[in-house]
Amino acid sequence: MKTLQLLMREILELTTLIETEYPELYKTLDETPVDLGSPKSDTISHNDLCHYLETLRTLLKKYIEEHVKG
């Protein structure tokens, strides 16, 4: 299991990559609905961060497949 620090670092690195290499995708991240945390809680769990990281990876992969011509 990844530590919270490692998860946060991976999220930061991935969002930075998206921002610099795919700015048009980065603009849509604010519009992407992601459910972080329980409505009953003010905290974000380890599982929430794992899910968010996987969501970012999936968005990037799909974007590259659909928009990047190689």
Secondary structure as UniProt FT lines:
FT   HELIX           4..21
FT   HELIX           23..26
FT   TURN            27..28
FT   HELIX           29..31
FT   TURN            39..40
FT   HELIX           46..67
//
